[in-house]
């Protein structure tokens, strides 16, 4: 593989990353080629020693997802971290998928019920007093506030569990980086 | 996908090796990669995912050095957290290596020994 081919395949694999990140990574590998050639190796040798660019790109994407997750915990960064992990395509990650999706389903259910209780609480709080509830208007207001409190609790639980889940996925992904030669393409001895 | 114990072992000490190299002196990725590629068969390309990971874990930080020929070069240096991690991982490694060596190097016990001898202790 020539330098141009390697870089083209790497860049293709990095599509979807933020522009600055992808450019930074590309320049890392460009300078690796320059150093290698300066050290008297051929471009093909350097490319062979670097390994499969598609594979490297998948690991770099997983790492970028993990890094963004560690910087800001949002729904989109969580999705990025999880998708990056799945992108690694390791067999046991794929085996884990059904389990992961059922856990996600449970979390989503808790979140939805939290939101539903929140809406119900708001409704009871605002309009309850006008319908002559048993126990008087004050009881309706207190019930409304109580429901809203419960919903905040439920949503909070979802957030904490969700964060744990994504942290666990990131940890698991990092176990799967293939950092050593034998795990990459057959190598030309440089 | 089965991986040999050798690969798992090398994977485990890779971070430690990079930390130790950078503790000796600041370095750039190509140099780290070629050192470790010779020493422990690391795939050269994976130095970059690894360095990015160590950077996001704040074990290393980068700075640019102008070079006479060509564009400026990105150097890595240890952070305080990186030095802490190096100390911790070094002592972990030493303890592990000592334990394995004491088992591997234990002299063979005489056949039909009457009682168990704690040779490995």
HADDOCK unambig.tbl for C-alpha pairs under 7 A between the chains (distance, minus, plus):
assign (segid A and resid 32 and name CA) (segid B and resid 30 and name CA) 5.77 0.50 0.50
assign (segid A and resid 35 and name CA) (segid B and resid 30 and name CA) 6.75 0.50 0.50
assign (segid A and resid 49 and name CA) (segid B and resid 43 and name CA) 6.51 0.50 0.50
assign (segid A and resid 49 and name CA) (segid B and resid 44 and name CA) 5.82 0.50 0.50
assign (segid A and resid 50 and name CA) (segid B and resid 43 and name CA) 6.24 0.50 0.50
assign (segid A and resid 50 and name CA) (segid B and resid 44 and name CA) 4.82 0.50 0.50
assign (segid A and resid 50 and name CA) (segid B and resid 45 and name CA) 3.88 0.50 0.50
assign (segid A and resid 51 and name CA) (segid B and resid 43 and name CA) 6.73 0.50 0.50
assign (segid A and resid 51 and name CA) (segid B and resid 45 and name CA) 5.87 0.50 0.50
assign (segid A and resid 56 and name CA) (segid B and resid 46 and name CA) 6.79 0.50 0.50
assign (segid A and resid 59 and name CA) (segid B and resid 49 and name CA) 6.56 0.50 0.50
assign (segid A and resid 60 and name CA) (segid B and resid 49 and name CA) 5.39 0.50 0.50
assign (segid A and resid 63 and name CA) (segid B and resid 49 and name CA) 6.84 0.50 0.50
assign (segid A and resid 63 and name CA) (segid B and resid 53 and name CA) 6.46 0.50 0.50
assign (segid A and resid 67 and name CA) (segid B and resid 56 and name CA) 5.89 0.50 0.50
assign (segid A and resid 179 and name CA) (segid B and resid 11 and name CA) 6.61 0.50 0.50
assign (segid A and resid 179 and name CA) (segid B and resid 42 and name CA) 6.31 0.50 0.50
assign (segid A and resid 179 and name CA) (segid B and resid 43 and name CA) 5.98 0.50 0.50
assign (segid A and resid 179 and name CA) (segid B and resid 46 and name CA) 5.36 0.50 0.50
assign (segid A and resid 180 and name CA) (segid B and resid 41 and name CA) 6.32 0.50 0.50
assign (segid A and resid 180 and name CA) (segid B and resid 42 and name CA) 4.39 0.50 0.50
assign (segid A and resid 180 and name CA) (segid B and resid 43 and name CA) 4.69 0.50 0.50
assign (segid A and resid 181 and name CA) (segid B and resid 41 and name CA) 5.98 0.50 0.50
assign (segid A and resid 181 and name CA) (segid B and resid 42 and name CA) 5.47 0.50 0.50
assign (segid A and resid 181 and name CA) (segid B and resid 43 and name CA) 4.29 0.50 0.50
